[in-house]
């Protein structure tokens, strides 16, 4: 995770904030191992499309291989949750992330950093999204 964070900063811009690391059960499939999750806020001059290109390259360089048959365990998964107040709706890129409000493992670290940020499409704060989230997957702060 630190390597990914460093690569994001080196290629995208200034790191503004990082959440604690959270551990969670798998979401959308069965897995033997728990997952680690973190939200980082980066100030970048790159376009959303360029940010996506860069983070996909970081994933590949770190050993990620993509499968087309649904969710599976992976070494790294970097998502764009928000891009300020911008909305993007393209075939390969949707911002805000279309499933973030359904995932407790995303909302917990997001609320730690920006509880009052308003989702540009749902018009609810991150805290409201977390409070309304029906996800039953267990999420806890990681103690390493």
Backbone bond lengths (Angstrom), bond angles and torsions (degrees), N, CA, C in turn:
res aa  C-N    CA-C-N  psi(-1)  N-CA   C-N-CA  omega(-1)  CA-C   N-CA-C  phi
1 X - - - 1.458 - - 1.519 110.70 -
2 X 1.326 116.42 -37.93 1.472 119.13 178.84 1.519 110.74 -65.82
3 X 1.341 116.00 -37.91 1.465 119.02 178.51 1.533 109.67 -63.14
4 X 1.306 116.83 -44.88 1.467 120.30 178.96 1.524 110.45 -61.21
5 X 1.322 116.41 -43.74 1.466 121.07 178.75 1.527 110.68 -60.26
6 X 1.323 116.73 -44.67 1.469 120.37 178.87 1.519 111.74 -63.44
7 X 1.327 116.97 -42.67 1.466 120.25 179.79 1.524 111.18 -65.70
8 X 1.316 116.83 -39.84 1.470 120.42 177.48 1.524 109.78 -59.88
9 X 1.318 116.63 -46.66 1.470 120.43 -179.53 1.529 111.49 -65.55
10 X 1.323 116.37 -42.61 1.466 120.25 -179.24 1.518 112.38 -63.19
11 X 1.321 117.30 -33.54 1.464 120.38 -173.23 1.523 114.52 -102.84
12 X 1.329 117.06 -23.43 1.459 119.00 -172.95 1.519 114.75 -109.56
13 X 1.315 117.59 -35.96 1.454 118.02 -178.02 1.508 112.71 151.21
14 X 1.313 114.79 -163.45 1.463 121.52 -173.34 1.525 111.99 -76.95
15 X 1.320 114.43 130.21 1.455 121.24 175.24 1.529 108.31 -74.47
16 X 1.325 117.01 121.85 1.456 121.77 -178.33 1.523 112.60 -97.07
17 X 1.332 116.96 -42.01 1.462 121.78 -178.04 1.520 109.96 -153.72
18 X 1.332 115.22 152.15 1.466 120.77 171.34 1.520 108.23 -134.69
19 X 1.296 115.74 140.14 1.460 120.21 175.93 1.527 108.74 -81.77
20 X 1.306 114.70 171.15 1.455 119.78 167.62 1.529 107.40 -62.29
21 X 1.301 116.11 165.46 1.461 120.50 173.31 1.525 107.10 -89.71
22 X 1.319 115.75 135.47 1.458 122.52 -179.97 1.518 109.07 -116.41
23 X 1.295 115.00 145.11 1.455 121.69 175.76 1.521 107.27 -107.64
24 X 1.318 116.31 145.06 1.461 119.04 -179.93 1.518 110.85 -150.28
25 X 1.305 113.33 161.55 1.454 120.07 170.31 1.533 107.48 -70.84
26 X 1.313 115.99 165.60 1.467 119.56 177.18 1.523 109.59 -66.14
27 X 1.313 115.92 156.64 1.455 122.30 -178.88 1.529 107.70 -125.15
28 X 1.310 117.65 121.18 1.457 121.57 175.42 1.514 114.69 90.07
29 X 1.338 117.63 -2.75 1.460 121.56 177.71 1.522 108.46 -165.67
30 X 1.317 116.19 167.74 1.462 121.52 178.10 1.520 109.56 -91.32
31 X 1.335 115.95 135.30 1.465 121.03 177.80 1.518 108.83 -142.10
32 X 1.310 116.26 150.34 1.461 121.31 179.42 1.524 111.56 -75.64
33 X 1.301 116.86 -33.49 1.459 121.36 -175.01 1.522 111.53 -103.94
34 X 1.330 115.23 151.99 1.463 121.27 173.49 1.530 108.84 -76.05
35 X 1.314 115.97 166.02 1.462 122.57 -179.75 1.518 109.45 -112.40
36 X 1.328 115.81 149.84 1.459 121.87 174.07 1.524 107.83 -107.44
37 X 1.331 115.41 137.99 1.457 121.42 -177.12 1.516 110.35 -136.09
38 X 1.313 115.20 146.27 1.454 121.53 177.45 1.524 108.42 -153.49
39 X 1.320 116.11 148.13 1.458 121.62 173.87 1.518 107.80 -110.08
40 X 1.330 115.48 133.77 1.459 120.70 174.39 1.525 108.03 -122.76
41 X 1.314 115.38 146.22 1.460 121.75 176.82 1.518 106.86 -112.57
42 X 1.326 115.58 124.37 1.457 121.97 -177.02 1.522 108.81 -124.21
43 X 1.319 116.48 136.91 1.458 122.34 174.58 1.527 106.62 -94.72
44 X 1.323 116.78 111.70 1.462 121.06 -174.80 1.523 110.52 -128.61
45 X 1.328 115.51 149.06 1.460 121.04 175.00 1.530 111.37 -94.25
46 X 1.329 116.12 -4.21 1.465 121.10 -177.79 1.527 111.06 -74.14
47 X 1.315 116.10 154.78 1.467 122.11 175.56 1.529 108.82 -74.27
48 X 1.325 117.44 161.46 1.466 119.32 176.24 1.533 112.69 -56.32
49 X 1.317 116.72 -39.54 1.462 120.56 -179.79 1.530 111.08 -65.19
50 X 1.316 116.96 -39.78 1.463 120.88 178.90 1.525 110.55 -70.21
51 X 1.325 117.54 -38.14 1.466 120.68 176.19 1.525 109.63 -60.34
52 X 1.329 117.38 -44.60 1.464 120.43 178.10 1.527 110.79 -59.55
53 X 1.313 116.89 -46.94 1.466 121.11 179.62 1.533 110.76 -57.51
54 X 1.308 116.81 -44.46 1.464 121.57 -178.13 1.523 111.07 -66.48
55 X 1.334 117.54 -45.31 1.465 117.81 -177.95 1.531 112.09 -70.10
56 X 1.321 117.52 -31.71 1.465 119.12 174.60 1.526 110.96 -64.58
57 X 1.334 116.86 -39.01 1.466 120.45 176.40 1.524 111.42 -64.93
58 X 1.326 117.54 -40.06 1.465 121.09 177.39 1.531 109.40 -60.78
59 X 1.318 117.01 -45.12 1.467 120.56 178.76 1.527 111.67 -58.62
60 X 1.314 116.57 -46.18 1.467 120.81 -179.98 1.519 110.58 -62.04
61 X 1.328 116.53 -45.97 1.467 120.94 -179.57 1.526 112.11 -62.65
62 X 1.336 116.81 -27.44 1.457 120.70 178.98 1.534 112.46 -87.80
63 X 1.335 117.08 0.08 1.457 120.23 174.67 1.514 115.99 104.04
64 X 1.303 118.03 11.00 1.462 120.28 179.25 1.514 110.38 -74.84
65 X 1.302 115.86 133.95 1.460 122.03 170.00 1.518 107.12 -120.70
66 X 1.311 116.49 135.20 1.463 120.96 -177.43 1.522 109.73 -95.69
67 X 1.318 113.52 139.31 1.467 121.16 174.97 1.514 107.27 -115.66
68 X 1.315 115.96 147.25 1.463 119.34 -177.25 1.527 112.54 -93.70
69 X 1.326 117.80 4.06 1.466 119.48 -174.96 1.525 112.68 -103.58
70 X 1.313 117.94 47.08 1.454 121.34 174.75 1.512 113.67 91.29
71 X 1.329 115.85 -162.73 1.451 122.32 -176.23 1.520 110.99 -77.62
72 X 1.338 115.21 146.66 1.460 120.99 176.57 1.527 108.22 -157.61
73 X 1.332 115.85 164.70 1.456 119.70 175.99 1.521 108.97 -63.27
74 X 1.317 116.22 146.71 1.465 121.01 180.00 1.518 109.00 -152.68
75 X 1.313 115.12 157.04 1.462 120.09 -176.38 1.518 112.09 -71.27
76 X 1.323 116.45 -32.64 1.471 121.52 -178.27 1.527 108.03 -155.08
77 X 1.316 115.60 145.74 1.459 121.60 175.99 1.525 106.54 -147.43
78 X 1.307 116.53 111.35 1.463 122.08 -177.82 1.521 107.84 -109.72
79 X 1.321 116.27 122.58 1.461 121.63 179.81 1.519 110.43 -117.02
80 X 1.312 115.55 151.90 1.462 122.06 170.19 1.522 105.72 -95.65
81 X 1.323 116.14 114.10 1.464 119.95 179.81 1.518 110.89 -85.71
82 X 1.314 115.66 -51.85 1.463 122.97 178.17 1.522 108.37 -132.32
83 X 1.318 115.18 160.80 1.452 122.88 170.47 1.519 105.86 -135.11
84 X 1.339 114.63 72.10 1.458 119.81 -170.63 1.516 108.74 61.47
85 X 1.321 116.75 -134.01 1.465 121.71 177.08 1.525 112.03 -95.38
86 X 1.330 116.22 4.72 1.463 120.29 -175.87 1.525 111.64 -68.54
87 X 1.325 114.18 151.41 1.461 122.15 172.13 1.523 107.19 -120.45
88 X 1.314 115.60 135.20 1.461 121.90 177.01 1.522 106.78 -130.31
89 X 1.313 117.19 133.06 1.463 121.18 178.02 1.520 108.44 -137.47
90 X 1.321 114.53 86.55 1.456 121.89 179.25 1.523 108.14 -121.73
91 X 1.316 115.42 168.89 1.469 119.85 -177.99 1.526 112.32 -57.24
92 X 1.325 117.64 -41.64 1.465 120.86 -175.70 1.526 113.71 -109.27
93 X 1.331 117.62 8.84 1.457 120.22 -178.25 1.527 110.20 -155.33
94 X 1.340 115.00 119.33 1.460 121.05 175.65 1.524 107.19 -126.95
95 X 1.338 115.38 123.56 1.460 122.66 178.29 1.525 107.36 -132.45
96 X 1.336 117.72 132.80 1.446 129.81 -1.19 1.533 111.53 -60.04
97 X 1.333 115.16 156.76 1.455 120.73 -179.44 1.533 108.50 -54.12
98 X 1.333 117.29 127.74 1.469 120.26 -170.80 1.530 115.80 -68.84
99 X 1.342 118.77 -16.52 1.464 119.79 -178.60 1.530 113.20 -118.65
100 X 1.311 117.40 5.83 1.463 118.80 -175.45 1.519 113.15 -61.38
101 X 1.312 117.56 -35.08 1.467 120.96 -178.57 1.530 112.75 -71.64
102 X 1.324 116.41 -9.41 1.466 121.98 179.02 1.527 112.49 -97.28
103 X 1.319 117.41 -6.04 1.461 122.44 -169.79 1.524 111.96 -117.72
104 X 1.294 115.30 109.92 1.472 120.91 178.92 1.531 110.73 -61.45
105 X 1.341 117.99 -35.04 1.467 120.46 -178.63 1.525 112.36 -66.50
106 X 1.305 117.40 -20.23 1.461 121.96 174.18 1.524 111.04 -90.04
107 X 1.306 116.36 -42.12 1.459 120.88 -174.98 1.526 113.52 -69.85
108 X 1.324 118.29 -37.24 1.472 120.13 -179.11 1.534 111.46 -57.42
109 X 1.346 119.61 -55.11 1.471 117.92 178.93 1.526 113.05 -68.38
110 X 1.314 117.44 -29.98 1.461 120.72 178.31 1.526 110.94 -65.33
111 X 1.313 116.49 -42.63 1.468 120.80 179.18 1.523 110.78 -67.35
112 X 1.326 117.15 -32.89 1.463 119.48 175.86 1.525 110.92 -57.26
113 X 1.324 117.30 -39.74 1.465 121.77 -176.76 1.523 113.99 -88.82
114 X 1.315 117.24 -39.11 1.471 120.08 -171.43 1.523 111.24 -144.57
115 X 1.325 117.41 66.40 1.468 119.32 -176.61 1.529 113.53 -62.13
116 X 1.327 117.59 -31.71 1.460 120.80 -176.02 1.513 114.92 -94.35
117 X 1.349 117.92 -0.52 1.470 119.30 179.67 1.521 108.78 -65.70
118 X 1.317 116.18 134.58 1.464 121.24 -176.85 1.522 110.30 -95.76
119 X 1.312 115.57 123.83 1.464 122.83 177.11 1.526 107.70 -60.87
120 X 1.326 118.10 121.28 1.472 120.47 -173.39 1.530 115.39 -64.45
121 X 1.319 117.96 -20.95 1.468 119.95 179.15 1.522 112.64 -99.88
122 X 1.335 117.18 -38.35 1.461 121.10 -176.48 1.529 113.14 -90.65
123 X 1.343 116.49 -11.84 1.467 122.74 178.50 1.534 112.70 54.36
124 X 1.331 115.21 39.81 1.461 121.80 175.54 1.517 107.92 -131.99
125 X 1.331 116.09 150.89 1.459 118.98 177.07 1.526 109.63 -72.76
126 X 1.321 115.17 160.46 1.462 119.26 175.96 1.521 111.01 -57.07
127 X 1.323 116.77 -39.28 1.471 121.16 178.70 1.524 110.65 -62.63
128 X 1.321 117.11 -42.77 1.470 120.11 177.26 1.521 110.68 -62.85
129 X 1.328 116.75 -41.14 1.462 120.11 178.63 1.522 110.90 -61.47
130 X 1.327 116.87 -42.33 1.463 120.60 178.21 1.528 110.62 -64.38
131 X 1.317 116.89 -44.52 1.466 120.30 -179.63 1.526 112.38 -63.20
132 X 1.328 117.32 -28.53 1.462 121.69 -179.03 1.525 113.12 -94.51
133 X 1.320 117.40 -4.93 1.462 121.88 -175.09 1.534 110.82 -69.27
134 X 1.311 116.43 127.71 1.463 122.38 -180.00 1.524 113.00 -90.68
135 X 1.305 117.66 -0.25 1.463 122.63 -178.12 1.529 109.98 -60.89
136 X 1.313 117.11 127.54 1.463 122.28 -178.94 1.525 113.06 -99.44
137 X 1.329 117.23 2.18 1.460 120.70 178.62 1.527 109.01 -63.93
138 X 1.320 115.89 132.76 1.467 120.22 -179.22 1.524 110.05 -74.86
139 X 1.345 114.78 136.67 1.465 122.62 179.54 1.521 106.91 -134.15
140 X 1.343 116.80 133.91 1.457 121.34 179.46 1.513 109.54 -146.90
141 X 1.331 116.02 155.08 1.465 120.03 177.21 1.516 109.44 -65.19
142 X 1.309 114.80 135.61 1.463 122.15 -178.19 1.517 109.09 -80.16
143 X 1.308 116.86 129.68 1.462 122.67 175.78 1.515 108.27 -113.99
144 X 1.338 116.63 104.11 1.462 119.09 -179.59 1.514 110.87 -99.94
